Amino acid sequence: MASVEAAAEHERILREIESTDTNCIGPTLRSVYDGQEHGLFMEKLDVRIRNHDREIEKMCNHHFQGFVDSITELLKVRGEAQKLKSQVNETNSRLQQDGKGLISSMEELKRCRIQQRNIATTIDKLTHCLPVLEMYSRLQEQMRAKRYYPALRTLEQLEQTCLPRAGQYRFCSIMAENIPKLRTQIRDTAMMQLRDFLESIRKHSDKIGETAIKQAQVQRSLDSSVSTQPRAPSSRRSRKEAPAAVGVVTDSDAQGGSPVSEQDSGILDVEDEEEDDEVPGAQDLVDFSPVYRCLHIYTVLGLRDVFENYYRKQRRKQARLVLQPHSNMHETLEGYRRYFNQIVGFFVVEDHILHTTRGLVNRAYVEELWELALSKIVAALRTHSSYCDDPDLILDLKNLIVLFADTLQGYGFPVSQLFDMLLEMREQYGEILLKRWNITFRQVLDQDNYSPIPVSTELEYRQYTSQFPLQDPELEKLPFPKKLPFSEFVPKVYCQIKEFIYASLKYSEDLHLSSTEVDDMIRKSTNLLLTRTLSHCLQYAIKKKNVGLAELVQVIINTTHLEQSCHFLEEFISNITNVPPDTVNATKLYGTSTFKDARHGAEAEIYTSLNTKIDQFLQLADYDWLAAVQGVGTASDYLIDLIAFLKSTFSVFTNLPGKVAQTACMSACKHIATSLMQLLLDPEIRQISMGALHQLNADVKECESFARAGPVAGFQGDTLLLAFSDLRQLLDLFTQWDWSTYLADYGKSTCKYLRVNPHTALALLEKMKEMSRKNNVFAQFRKTDRDRQKLIDTIIKQLRNLIAQHHA
């Protein structure tokens, strides 16, 4: 079994040796030597070698005849090859001999062809060099003529097209070295022209803005005359007529043409134009070619971003200068106008650049500049307008701001903040108007004579009724001459109120407000005029020194008529604003309350003045409080004069409302009664005789007679006598010495002396007791005097008990 396996293994190794590359046979042989059957394997290897030798021998025997035949053929070919070689050598000799002439001809032809090629090359090189020289010559001419953008285009064509074709020549190298220098020269020159342009528009922005504002003013006039015509400022046509946007170069530009001379400063001369011509636009006043040219040049140079940044930076600096107002701008309207013109000029140029260049400035940049400008403008106007105290200047400034806002709004800039600021200025304008009208009202009141207006003709009457809406049918029926019930200040004040309303309306014009808003604004301003300014002036007129009762009476009459005219003012405002007075949420005029307050103030002043005059008469009272003998029963002189004064005064009150006259009369009587009572109870008067009481009783009777006569119509019965009832009952009690009735009926509603206060009676009794004690030194020797003294003491004691009981 082991021998079979060894034989199979040897067979495998032999096949592996036969089929494997000799370089890899080492491991196979190693396995043979490692085994135990080395000799057996060698025997098998010899057998296999012999087998292969027999196969090789068989193959050689099979192909031997063919090999012999091949050798024989090869020997025959060698002889033929010798013959062919000799023939080739012979043919070569003849060919060499015959080709000597041809070779010389070919050499000549070669030389000719080389010359021809050199000539063609030279012509070709000259063909490429001549355009370079011609273009360089043209470049020099363009540089001398300062046509820089065409020169830059020529330079670009020379560098990118012509010089590469021309080849490496010395003059080409020199040209190539000069190209960067020429570019730098062109760039610097263009930048210098741009700086000149920026400086020029900075200096002339006032003129540019003035022209743009004139255009807006003309357009607004056209819009107001032809309401159906759409609002389209003529300056917008500049966007249609503007040059091609930057980036699109025309053939004329490429060939060296320029739409505008390179020498222009940036501002065109328009002073010689006739005034009848159309107002020139920004593009007519300003030569923008330096900007376009410089932008083209920097774009070609690949420095567009540098140019844009530089332009925007410089314009921002100019914006800050333009937006800085002069310190004395508020002094004149011209200062504001110059300020606005410069700002409008600046933004008109930026708007034109925005719409005629492609990206030099964009909408975001312009809006950012405008936001900055708007905040500074509003702040400057708030500051400078606050110094103004002239309403006409404020009104002119408002119109100027509206025109300024409309101009910039026509260029697409938002101006709502300006109109908001104008509404703020409206309050300042209103305050200034109130100050002016305060002076006017005071002058009217100071110059008034406070007497009814006499009219002698129908013309005079109609003149006054045209100034003030007087509606009095009874007065119209009276014949001339006649008197109007009010004084001069009524029509003057009424006209001044209307003038104030007109002045307020002027400010509201062109603020793009609705009729309702204008109506509300005017009504609020008029209310301030009535409730604050006119009210204070009336109070000033009423309370100033040396105002007589007649003047106060006339003030009451005047304010009554002005109060009745308030609804005419309501209609007047409604007519000029076209807003019905019954509109929902419409502000009502407070004139009625103003004139009522003024009338009430005048009434109170009448009462006060009348009482003051009464006090002056009462100061003349000179009672003999120690009079022992009863007088003749006539009133005191001072009181007779006082009654006469009151009668003459109340006769003037006939034109007053009945209630006012009655109140004044009742107030005067009460004041007289109170003053006499105070005089009677004056602590400094410690002794009073019965004779003095009888004199005072006579004076009170005179006052009662005056009250009973009815100095003012409208009192019912003896109402006016009630003012003296306290004093009358007190005097009756003492003159009639009716103490038993008083003490018995005290506290009853039917008491005869119901209005006598026990404290008052006690104080007066004590004064009489003091009189009796000091003046009757010998009273103890007369029984009647002793009895009277005891009676007084008894009454005093009873009064004190009565007071104590009442207090408990």
C-alpha positions in Angstrom: 0.0 0.0 0.0 2.9 2.3 0.9 4.6 1.6 -2.4 1.5 2.5 -4.4 1.3 5.8 -2.5 5.0 6.5 -3.1 4.6 5.8 -6.8 1.6 8.2 -7.1 3.6 10.8 -5.2 6.6 10.4 -7.5 4.3 10.7 -10.5 2.8 13.9 -9.2 6.3 15.4 -8.6 7.4 14.5 -12.1 4.3 16.2 -13.6 5.0 19.2 -11.5 8.6 19.4 -12.6 7.4 19.2 -16.3 4.9 21.8 -15.9 6.7 24.2 -13.6 9.2 26.9 -14.4 12.8 25.9 -13.6 13.2 28.8 -11.3 10.5 27.5 -9.0 11.5 23.8 -9.0 13.5 24.1 -5.8 10.7 23.3 -3.3 9.6 20.3 -5.4 13.1 18.8 -5.4 13.4 19.6 -1.6 10.3 17.4 -1.1 12.0 14.6 -2.9 15.1 14.8 -0.8 13.2 15.1 2.3 11.3 11.8 1.6 12.6 8.2 2.0 12.2 7.0 -1.6 15.0 9.0 -3.2 16.4 6.1 -5.2 13.1 5.0 -6.5 12.4 8.6 -7.6 15.7 8.8 -9.5 14.8 5.6 -11.4 11.5 7.0 -12.4 13.2 10.2 -13.4 15.6 8.3 -15.7 12.7 6.4 -17.2 10.9 9.7 -17.9 14.0 11.3 -19.5 14.5 8.3 -21.8 10.9 8.5 -22.9 11.4 12.2 -23.8 14.6 11.5 -25.7 12.8 8.9 -27.8 10.1 11.4 -28.6 12.6 14.0 -29.6 14.4 11.5 -31.9 11.2 10.6 -33.6 10.4 14.3 -34.2 13.9 14.9 -35.7 13.6 11.9 -38.0 10.2 13.2 -39.1 11.5 16.7 -40.1 15.1 15.9 -41.3 14.3 15.8 -45.0 12.7 19.2 -44.9 15.7 20.6 -43.2 18.0 19.2 -45.9 15.9 20.7 -48.6 16.0 24.1 -47.0 19.8 24.1 -46.8 20.0 23.2 -50.5 17.7 26.1 -51.4 19.7 28.5 -49.3 22.9 27.6 -51.1 21.2 28.4 -54.4 20.1 31.8 -53.1 23.6 32.8 -52.1 24.7 32.7 -55.8 21.9 34.8 -57.0 22.5 37.3 -54.2 26.1 37.8 -55.4 24.8 38.6 -58.9 22.2 41.0 -57.5 24.8 42.9 -55.4 27.1 43.4 -58.4 24.1 44.8 -60.4 23.2 47.1 -57.6 26.7 48.5 -57.4 26.8 49.1 -61.1 23.4 50.8 -61.1 24.5 53.0 -58.1 27.6 54.1 -60.0 25.5 55.2 -63.0 23.0 56.9 -60.7 25.7 58.8 -58.9 27.2 60.0 -62.1 23.9 61.1 -63.5 22.7 62.8 -60.2 25.5 65.2 -59.9 23.8 67.9 -62.1 20.5 67.3 -60.4 22.1 67.8 -57.0 23.6 71.1 -58.0 20.2 72.2 -59.3 18.5 71.2 -56.1 21.0 73.1 -54.0 20.3 76.2 -56.0 16.5 75.6 -55.6 17.0 75.2 -51.9 18.8 78.5 -51.6 16.0 80.2 -53.6 13.3 78.6 -51.4 15.1 79.7 -48.2 15.3 83.3 -49.6 11.7 83.1 -50.5 10.7 81.9 -47.1 12.8 84.6 -45.4 11.1 87.2 -47.6 7.7 85.9 -46.6 8.6 85.8 -43.0 9.9 89.4 -43.2 6.7 90.5 -44.9 4.6 88.6 -42.2 6.6 90.2 -39.4 6.3 93.6 -41.0 2.6 93.0 -41.4 2.3 92.4 -37.6 4.7 95.2 -36.6 3.2 97.9 -38.7 -0.2 97.8 -36.9 1.7 97.9 -33.6 3.5 101.0 -34.7 0.4 102.6 -36.2 -1.6 101.8 -33.1 1.1 103.2 -30.8 1.2 106.3 -32.9 -2.6 106.6 -32.5 -2.2 106.0 -28.8 0.3 108.9 -28.6 -2.1 111.2 -30.5 -5.0 110.2 -28.2 -2.9 110.9 -25.1 -1.9 114.3 -26.5 -5.5 115.1 -27.2 -6.5 113.9 -23.7 -8.9 111.4 -25.0 -8.2 108.9 -22.3 -10.9 106.4 -22.6 -10.2 105.7 -26.3 -6.5 105.7 -25.5 -7.2 103.1 -22.9 -9.1 101.0 -25.4 -6.2 101.4 -27.9 -3.8 100.4 -25.1 -5.8 97.3 -24.3 -5.9 96.3 -28.0 -2.2 97.0 -28.4 -1.3 94.9 -25.4 -3.7 91.9 -25.9 -3.7 91.6 -29.7 -0.9 93.5 -31.6 2.1 93.1 -29.4 1.8 89.3 -29.0 1.6 89.0 -32.8 4.5 91.2 -33.4 7.0 89.0 -31.5 10.0 89.7 -29.4 11.5 93.0 -30.6 13.2 95.7 -28.7 10.7 98.3 -29.6 7.9 95.9 -28.5 9.6 95.4 -25.2 9.9 99.2 -24.7 6.2 99.5 -25.6 5.3 96.7 -23.2 7.3 98.4 -20.5 5.5 101.8 -21.1 2.0 100.3 -21.0 1.6 100.1 -17.2 3.0 103.7 -17.0 0.4 104.9 -19.5 -2.4 103.1 -17.7 -1.3 104.8 -14.4 -1.2 108.1 -16.2 -4.7 107.6 -17.6 -6.0 106.5 -14.2 -4.5 109.4 -12.4 -5.7 111.9 -15.0 -9.2 110.5 -14.9 -9.2 110.6 -11.1 -8.0 114.2 -11.2 -10.9 115.1 -13.5 -13.3 113.3 -11.2 -12.0 115.3 -8.3 -12.5 118.5 -10.3 -16.1 117.4 -11.1 -16.9 116.6 -7.4 -15.5 119.9 -6.3 -17.5 121.7 -9.0 -20.8 120.1 -8.1 -20.1 120.8 -4.5 -19.7 124.5 -5.3 -22.7 124.6 -7.7 -25.1 122.3 -5.8 -26.9 125.5 -4.7 -27.7 126.4 -8.4 -28.6 122.8 -9.2 -31.0 122.6 -6.3 -32.5 126.0 -7.1 -33.2 124.8 -10.6 -34.8 121.5 -9.5 -37.0 123.4 -7.0 -38.1 125.8 -9.8 -39.0 122.8 -11.9 -41.1 121.3 -9.0 -42.7 124.7 -8.5 -43.6 125.0 -12.2 -44.9 121.4 -12.2 -47.0 122.1 -9.1 -48.5 125.2 -10.7 -49.4 123.1 -13.8 -50.9 120.4 -11.5 -53.0 122.9 -9.7 -54.2 124.5 -13.0 -54.8 121.2 -14.8 -55.9 118.7 -12.1 -56.2 115.8 -14.5 -52.6 116.1 -15.6 -50.5 113.4 -13.9 -47.7 114.6 -11.7 -44.4 113.9 -13.5 -41.6 116.4 -12.8 -39.8 117.4 -16.0 -36.5 116.5 -14.4 -37.4 112.8 -14.8 -36.8 113.1 -18.5 -33.1 113.2 -17.7 -33.4 109.4 -17.1 -34.7 109.0 -20.7 -32.2 111.3 -22.3 -29.2 110.2 -20.2 -26.3 108.6 -21.9 -26.0 104.9 -22.3 -25.5 103.1 -19.0 -21.9 102.5 -18.0 -20.7 99.2 -19.4 -22.2 99.7 -22.9 -19.5 101.4 -25.0 -20.6 102.9 -28.3 -18.6 102.6 -31.5 -17.7 106.3 -31.3 -16.3 105.8 -27.9 -14.3 102.8 -29.0 -13.0 104.7 -32.0 -11.9 107.6 -29.8 -15.0 109.7 -29.9 -16.3 111.4 -26.8 -19.8 112.8 -26.3 -18.5 115.8 -24.2 -15.3 117.6 -24.3 -12.6 116.4 -21.9 -12.0 120.0 -20.8 -15.4 120.6 -19.3 -15.4 121.5 -15.6 -18.6 119.7 -14.8 -21.0 122.7 -14.7 -22.4 124.1 -17.9 -23.1 127.8 -18.4 -26.8 128.5 -18.5 -26.8 132.2 -17.6 -27.3 133.3 -21.2 -30.5 131.2 -21.7 -33.6 133.1 -22.2 -36.0 133.2 -19.3 -38.9 132.0 -21.5 -37.1 128.7 -22.2 -37.9 125.6 -20.3 -36.3 125.4 -16.9 -33.2 123.3 -17.4 -32.8 120.0 -15.7 -29.9 118.6 -13.8 -28.5 117.0 -17.0 -28.7 120.4 -18.6 -26.7 122.1 -15.8 -24.2 119.4 -15.1 -21.7 117.7 -17.4 -21.6 114.2 -16.0 -19.0 112.9 -18.6 -16.1 113.0 -16.1 -18.0 110.5 -14.0 -18.9 108.3 -16.9 -15.4 108.5 -18.3 -13.7 107.8 -15.1 -16.1 104.9 -14.4 -15.3 103.5 -17.9 -11.6 103.8 -17.4 -11.6 102.2 -13.9 -13.9 99.4 -15.2 -11.5 98.7 -18.1 -8.6 98.7 -15.6 -10.4 96.2 -13.4 -10.6 98.8 -10.6 -14.4 99.4 -10.6 -14.7 98.6 -6.9 -11.9 101.0 -6.0 -13.7 103.8 -8.0 -17.1 103.0 -6.5 -15.7 103.1 -3.0 -13.8 106.3 -3.6 -16.8 108.1 -5.2 -19.2 107.0 -2.4 -16.7 108.0 0.3 -16.2 111.5 -1.3 -19.9 112.0 -1.7 -20.6 111.0 1.9 -18.1 113.7 3.0 -19.8 116.2 0.8 -23.2 115.2 2.2 -22.0 115.9 5.7 -20.8 119.4 4.6 -24.0 120.1 2.8 -26.1 119.0 5.8 -24.3 121.3 8.2 -26.4 124.5 8.4 -24.9 127.9 9.0 -25.2 129.1 12.6 -27.2 132.2 11.5 -29.5 130.3 9.1 -32.6 131.1 11.2 -32.2 134.8 10.8 -33.5 135.1 7.2 -35.5 133.0 4.8 -32.6 133.2 2.3 -30.5 131.2 4.8 -33.0 128.3 4.8 -33.4 128.6 1.0 -29.7 128.2 0.4 -29.6 125.3 2.8 -32.4 123.5 1.0 -31.0 124.3 -2.5 -27.7 122.6 -1.6 -29.4 119.5 -0.3 -31.7 119.2 -3.3 -28.7 119.8 -5.6 -26.8 117.0 -3.9 -29.6 114.4 -4.2 -30.6 115.4 -7.7 -27.0 114.6 -8.8 -27.1 111.3 -6.9 -30.5 110.4 -8.4 -29.1 111.2 -11.9 -26.0 109.0 -11.3 -28.3 106.3 -9.9 -30.3 106.1 -13.1 -27.6 106.7 -15.7 -24.9 104.4 -14.4 -25.0 100.7 -13.7 -24.1 100.1 -10.1 -21.9 103.1 -9.4 -24.5 104.0 -6.7 -27.4 101.7 -5.9 -30.8 102.3 -4.4 -29.7 101.1 -1.0 -26.8 103.5 -0.9 -29.0 106.5 -1.9 -31.6 105.5 0.6 -29.0 105.3 3.3 -27.7 108.7 2.5 -31.2 110.1 2.5 -32.0 108.6 5.9 -28.9 110.2 7.3 -29.8 113.5 5.6 -33.4 113.4 6.7 -32.5 113.0 10.4 -30.0 115.8 10.2 -32.4 118.1 8.3 -35.2 117.5 10.8 -32.8 118.1 13.7 -31.4 121.3 12.2 -34.9 122.7 11.3 -36.2 121.9 14.8 -33.2 123.8 16.3 -33.2 126.8 14.1 -36.9 127.2 13.8 -37.2 127.3 17.6 -35.4 130.7 17.5 -38.0 132.2 15.2 -40.7 134.5 16.7 -42.0 135.9 13.4 -45.1 134.1 12.1 -44.6 135.4 8.6 -41.1 133.9 8.6 -42.4 130.6 10.0 -45.1 130.6 7.2 -42.6 131.3 4.5 -40.3 128.6 6.0 -43.3 126.1 5.9 -43.9 126.9 2.2 -40.2 126.5 1.5 -40.1 123.1 3.4 -43.2 121.9 1.5 -41.6 122.9 -1.8 -38.4 121.2 -0.8 -40.3 118.0 0.2 -42.3 118.0 -3.0 -39.2 118.4 -5.0 -37.4 115.4 -3.4 -40.6 113.4 -3.4 -40.7 113.9 -7.2 -37.4 112.1 -7.3 -38.7 109.2 -5.3 -37.4 110.1 -1.8 -39.7 109.5 1.2 -40.5 112.8 2.9 -43.2 111.8 5.5 -40.9 112.9 8.3 -40.7 116.4 6.9 -44.5 116.7 6.9 -44.5 115.3 10.5 -42.1 117.9 11.5 -44.2 120.6 9.8 -47.1 119.5 12.0 -44.8 119.9 15.0 -43.9 123.4 13.7 -47.6 124.1 13.5 -47.7 124.2 17.3 -44.9 126.7 17.4 -46.5 128.7 14.6 -49.7 128.7 16.7 -47.9 129.9 19.8 -46.3 132.7 17.9 -49.7 133.7 16.4 -51.1 133.7 19.9 -48.4 136.0 21.1 -49.0 138.4 18.2 -52.7 138.3 18.7 -52.3 138.8 22.4 -50.6 142.2 21.6 -53.3 143.0 19.0 -56.1 142.3 21.4 -54.5 144.3 24.2 -54.1 147.2 21.8 -57.7 147.0 20.7 -58.9 146.9 24.3 -56.6 149.7 25.4 -57.7 151.9 22.6 -61.4 151.3 23.1 -63.5 154.0 24.6 -66.0 151.5 26.1 -69.0 153.4 24.8 -71.7 152.4 22.4 -70.8 153.2 18.8 -72.8 156.1 17.3 -73.8 155.7 13.7 -75.4 158.6 11.8 -75.9 157.1 8.3 -77.0 153.9 6.7 -73.5 153.5 5.2 -71.8 153.5 8.6 -74.4 151.1 9.9 -73.8 148.7 7.1 -70.0 149.0 7.5 -70.2 147.9 11.1 -72.7 145.1 10.4 -70.4 143.8 7.7 -67.6 143.6 10.2 -69.8 142.0 12.9 -73.0 139.9 12.5 -75.4 142.1 14.4 -79.0 140.9 14.2 -81.3 143.3 16.0 -84.5 144.1 14.2 -85.6 146.7 16.7 -82.3 148.6 16.3 -82.7 148.6 12.5 -86.1 150.2 12.8 -84.8 153.1 14.9 -84.0 156.3 12.9 -80.6 157.7 12.4 -78.6 158.8 14.3 -78.6 155.8 16.6 -76.1 153.9 18.7 -75.0 150.3 18.4 -75.1 148.5 21.8 -71.5 147.5 21.8 -68.2 149.5 21.6 -65.5 149.5 18.9 -63.7 146.5 20.3 -66.5 144.1 19.4 -66.2 144.3 15.6 -62.4 144.7 15.9 -62.0 141.6 18.1 -64.4 139.6 15.8 -62.4 140.6 12.7 -59.2 139.8 14.4 -60.5 136.3 15.3 -61.3 135.8 11.6 -57.8 137.0 10.7 -56.3 134.5 13.1 -58.4 131.8 11.5 -57.1 132.8 8.0 -53.5 132.8 9.3 -54.0 129.3 10.8 -55.5 128.2 7.5 -52.5 129.5 5.5 -50.2 127.2 7.4 -52.4 124.2 6.7 -52.2 124.6 3.0 -50.1 122.1 0.9 -49.6 119.8 3.9 -51.5 117.1 2.2 -54.1 117.1 5.0 -57.8 116.2 4.6 -60.5 118.8 5.0 -61.4 117.2 8.3 -57.9 117.4 9.6 -57.6 121.1 8.5 -60.9 121.9 10.1 -59.9 120.2 13.4 -56.5 121.9 13.4 -58.1 125.4 12.8 -60.8 124.8 15.5 -58.2 123.7 18.1 -56.1 126.8 17.3 -59.1 129.1 17.5 -60.0 127.5 20.8 -56.6 128.3 22.2 -57.0 131.9 21.0 -60.4 132.2 22.7 -59.8 130.3 25.9 -56.2 131.5 26.5 -55.2 134.6 24.7 -58.5 136.5 24.4 -59.7 135.3 27.8 -56.5 136.6 29.4 -56.8 139.9 27.5 -60.4 140.4 28.7 -59.4 139.6 32.2 -56.5 142.1 31.9 -59.0 144.7 30.6 -61.4 144.0 33.4 -58.9 143.9 36.3 -56.6 146.8 35.3 -56.6 149.9 37.4 -58.9 152.9 36.8 -61.6 150.8 35.2 -64.9 152.4 36.0 -68.3 150.8 36.4 -69.4 152.2 33.1 -66.5 150.5 31.3 -67.3 147.2 33.1 -70.9 147.5 32.1 -69.8 148.0 28.5 -67.5 145.0 28.8 -70.5 142.8 29.8 -72.5 144.1 26.9 -69.6 143.5 24.5 -68.9 140.0 25.7 -72.6 139.2 25.5 -72.7 140.1 21.8 -69.4 138.3 21.1 -70.9 135.2 22.8 -73.9 135.4 20.5 -71.6 135.6 17.5 -69.8 132.3 18.2 -72.1 130.2 16.0 -71.2 132.6 13.1 -67.5 131.8 13.7 -68.5 128.1 13.5 -70.1 128.7 10.2 -67.2 130.8 9.0 -64.7 127.9 9.7 -67.0 125.4 8.1 -67.2 127.5 4.9 -63.5 127.9 4.5 -62.8 124.2 5.3 -65.8 122.7 3.5 -66.5 120.6 6.6 -70.1 120.7 8.0 -70.2 121.9 11.6 -72.3 118.8 12.6 -69.6 116.4 11.4 -69.0 113.5 13.8 -66.1 114.1 16.2 -65.8 117.7 15.0 -64.2 120.0 17.6 -66.5 122.6 18.9 -65.5 126.2 19.6 -65.2 127.2 23.2 -66.0 130.9 22.5 -69.3 130.8 24.4 -67.6 129.6 27.6 -64.8 132.1 27.1 -67.1 135.1 26.8 -69.3 133.8 29.6 -66.2 133.6 31.9 -65.2 137.1 30.9 -68.7 138.4 31.5 -68.8 136.7 34.9 -65.5 138.2 35.7 -66.7 141.7 34.7 -69.8 141.1 36.8 -67.7 140.1 39.8 -65.6 143.2 39.2 -68.7 145.3 39.1 -69.8 143.9 42.4 -66.3 144.4 43.8 -65.9 147.9 42.4 -69.4 148.9 43.6 -68.6 147.7 47.1 -65.3 149.5 47.1 -67.0 152.7 46.1 -69.6 152.2 48.9 -66.7 151.6 51.3 -65.3 155.0 50.2 -68.5 156.7 51.1 -68.8 154.8 54.4 -65.4 156.0 55.4 -66.9 159.5 55.4 -69.4 158.4 58.1 -68.9 160.4 61.3 -71.4 159.3 63.9 -71.5 160.9 67.3 -71.8 157.7 69.3 -72.1 159.6 72.6 -74.9 161.9 71.4 -77.3 162.4 74.3 -80.0 164.2 72.4 -82.1 162.6 69.7 -81.6 164.2 66.3 -84.1 165.8 63.9 -84.5 162.4 62.1 -82.7 163.3 58.8 -80.2 161.0 57.1 -76.5 161.6 57.3 -74.8 163.6 54.5 -72.5 160.8 53.5 -75.4 158.5 53.1 -77.4 160.9 51.0 -74.4 161.2 48.7 -74.1 157.4 48.6 -77.7 157.0 47.6 -77.4 159.6 44.9 -74.3 157.8 43.6 -76.2 154.4 43.5 -79.1 155.9 41.7 -76.9 157.3 39.0 -74.9 154.1 38.8 -77.9 151.8 38.5 -79.4 154.1 35.8 -76.4 153.0 33.6 -77.3 149.4 34.2 -80.4 149.6 32.0 -78.5 147.9 29.1 -77.3 145.1 31.3 -79.1 141.7 31.5 -81.7 142.1 34.3 -80.2 139.4 36.4 -76.8 141.2 36.5 -78.4 144.6 37.5 -80.5 143.0 40.2 -77.5 141.1 41.6 -75.4 144.2 41.6 -78.2 146.2 43.4 -78.8 143.4 45.9 -75.1 143.1 46.5 -74.8 146.9 47.1 -77.7 146.9 49.6 -76.3 143.9 51.4 -72.9 145.5 51.6 -74.3 148.7 53.0 -76.3 146.8 55.6 -73.4 144.6 56.5 -71.0 147.6 56.7 -73.4 149.6 59.0 -73.8 146.5 61.2 -70.1 146.1 61.4 -69.8 149.8 62.2 -72.3 149.4 65.0 -70.5 146.4 66.4 -67.0 147.8 65.9 -65.0 146.6 69.0 -63.2 150.0 69.1 -66.5 151.7 69.7 -67.2 150.8 73.3 -70.0 153.3 74.1 -73.1 154.0 72.2 -75.9 156.3 73.1 -79.5 156.0 72.2 -79.2 159.2 70.3 -76.6 157.6 68.0 -78.9 154.7 67.4 -81.7 157.0 66.4 -79.4 158.7 63.9 -78.3 155.3 62.5 -82.0 154.4 62.3 -82.7 157.5 60.2 -79.9 156.4 57.8 -81.3 152.9 57.5 -84.7 154.4 56.8 -83.1 156.4 53.9 -81.6 153.1 52.6 -85.0 151.4 52.9 -86.6 154.2 51.0 -84.0 153.8 48.3 -84.6 150.0 48.2 -88.4 150.5 48.2 -88.2 152.9 45.2 -86.8 150.0 43.0 -83.6 151.4 41.5 -83.4 148.3 39.3 -86.4 146.8 37.7 -87.3 143.1 38.2 -87.5 142.8 42.0 -90.7 141.3 43.3 -92.4 143.2 46.1 -90.0 144.2 48.9 -87.3 141.7 48.0 -84.6 144.4 48.1 -85.7 145.4 51.6 -84.6 142.0 52.9 -81.0 143.2 52.6 -81.7 145.6 55.6 -84.0 143.3 57.6 -81.3 142.3 60.1 -80.3 145.9 60.8 -84.0 147.1 60.8 -85.1 144.5 63.4 -82.1 145.2 65.6 -82.7 149.0 65.5 -86.4 148.6 66.2 -85.6 146.4 69.1 -83.4 149.1 70.7 -85.3 152.2 69.7 -88.7 150.7 70.8 -87.0 148.9 73.8 -89.3 146.0 73.2 -87.2 143.4 75.1 -90.1 141.6 76.6 -91.5 140.6 73.2 -88.0 139.6 72.0 -87.3 137.5 75.1 -90.7 135.9 75.2 -90.9 135.0 71.4 -87.3 134.1 70.9 -87.0 130.9 68.9 -90.5 131.1 67.5 -91.1 131.3 63.8 -93.6 134.1 64.4 -91.1 136.2 66.5 -91.2 139.9 65.5 -87.4 140.1 65.9 -86.5 136.7 64.3 -83.4 138.1 62.6 -81.8 139.6 65.7 -79.0 137.5 67.0 -78.8 137.5 70.8 -75.0 137.8 70.6 -75.4 141.0 68.6 -78.0 142.4 70.9 -75.9 141.5 74.0 -72.8 143.3 72.4 -74.8 146.4 71.7 -76.4 146.4 75.2 -73.0 146.2 76.8 -71.9 149.3 74.9 -75.0 151.1 76.0 -74.4 150.0 79.6 -70.9 151.3 79.4 -72.3 154.6 78.1 -74.7 154.8 81.0 -72.1 153.9 83.6 -69.5 156.4 82.6 -71.5 159.4 81.5 -74.0 159.4 84.4 -71.7 160.0 87.3 -74.6 161.0 89.5 -76.9 158.2 88.2 -77.3 156.9 91.8 -78.9 160.2 92.9 -81.7 159.9 90.2 -84.2 157.1 90.5 -85.0 156.9 86.8 -81.4 156.4 85.8 -80.9 153.8 88.5 -84.0 151.9 87.3 -82.8 152.1 83.7 -79.4 150.8 84.7 -80.9 148.0 86.6 -83.2 147.2 83.6 -80.2 147.0 81.3 -78.4 144.7 83.7 -81.4 142.5 83.9 -81.8 142.3 80.1 -78.1 141.5 79.8 -78.4 138.8 82.3 -81.5 137.3 80.5 -79.7 137.5 77.2 -76.7 135.6 78.6 -79.0 133.0 80.0 -80.8 132.8 76.6 -77.5 132.3 74.8 -76.4 129.7 77.3 -79.7 127.8 76.9 -79.5 128.0 73.2 -75.9 126.8 73.2 -76.7 123.9 75.4 
